[in-house]
Amino acid sequence: MAQLVKHKEVIKASYIRTPAAGPEPANTLVYLRCPVAGVDVFGTSPEYRAFDIHFKTDFRIDGYLQAQHEWYEASTQVSATAMFRKLNTTTDLEIQLSVESVEPFLDTDGSIGFVVRQSSAVDDEAILFGGGEVVVEATVSAYILCYEPRPELPPSGTQKTKWYRERLAVGERILPRIKKAMSPSRKKSGLDNRC
Amino acid sequence: MAIILRAPDESQVASASSIEVLMGEPAQRLIICSGIAIPNFWTNHDEEPSSTEVIVKLGIHVAQLERATSHTGLAAIENDETNFNFAVTQGTVSVDESGELQLSVGLVILGEETLIRRFGYQVVAHVRKVSARISGTIAVPRDILDLATLPAHEIAPLFHVTANRIELIPAAPGQMFSSEKIIPVVTGMTGQVRPGPHHCFVDYWIDSCPFNLPLRVLVNLQGRLRQGDVGVGQVAGPNPVTLTTAQPDASGVDFSVGRFHVVR
């Protein structure tokens, strides 16, 4: 049974966005890499110990709406893997160190997080003065396919192009002049034939 | 001898996942596959390194692999208090004879009771998917004809599989009913036979079907299956099938062979 270790700190990730043509509604492909938030519990015990390390990254889906969380969960795809970045022991040890699995999740604030299962069994076989230590660091590499509003679109409820009526409001009104030009008195005088 | 692992099997690859991204051109895709492979490669020698090749079958079939890159790294190791060496080579991505994407990775280990239990991988590939394919299976009861006992070269001539265009011919003057004209467009192929307890299942596929055209798949029985009281009908999948650039393949268009019951 794995012990859940839930990190409150947001993990800083390195990521880059690129446009995608689908499948709909997805329009953005993100590559993300982040370190796995560690647990300081690797000891010199031969028994198998597993930890589900739960953490959020600082990557958030742009334009995410919490009210549509289920829609975002259904339309966001993540393909992630995890591997060791660093292994260190202070002495010769009988070791079993693992990154067993990585499962992504979408948090209700629109951020992507991961649950990484790490496990270990470490024994220095010392009778009196044991205490060898192990440092394990892992990293997550993930692709995220999601929907984000296009940057050229204005924020919801606004628009970049103003209505035609608004432009008229600040410019010269020409309709009164046209009406005046088309009045019966001017027709008689032949003004309506002028170009 | 290579260790072969299948991504869809959780006991062989943990956290296996894939994403298929459209690139703008209908047939082209960016495929991303990730997972943690579980080769459990073992040695018990701390002087002589052991090496093996691991092939991860990624479970995605493509028509053509244009280019690919892969990233691999250690994910689970074990050593019994000796000197050790753990190495995972960068993988190579290829397509096997069935069109399935696969990742080949070299592992090298040294040490007593030493294992590479797992390694993480990520594959990014530009591919072309099979364009416009309809596929399914044909179930044949073993009591009508036991296909499992036939050699492979006798199976294909038993079935004539076609995708057909349908033209509605309006009723002629004086007649009540309109009729359909079936025009064959593409001919399909049959594959291997999978025997079950009561039925044998024959895979079929029809490649290069036209887009945006309703197609009716028909299976005609030939040879030893062409018996007076034996017929075949579609039992699953859409009818007609319309393929589009967004949905270029349709699977599960299944047929079943049966015997007609005498009407008394």
Interface residues (C-beta under 8 A of the other chain):
Chain A: A20 A21 G22 P23 E24 A26 L29 Q77 V78 S79 A80 T81 A82 M83 F84 R85 L87 D92 L93 E94 I95 Q96 L97 S98 V99 E100 S101 V102 E103 D124 E125 A138 S141 A142 Y143 L145
Chain B: A14 S15 S17 S18 I19 E20 V21 L22 M23 G24 L30 I32 C33 S34 G35 I36 H71 T72 G73 L74 A75 A76 I77 E78 N79 D80 E81 T82 R117 R118 F119 G120 Y121 Q122 V124 A246
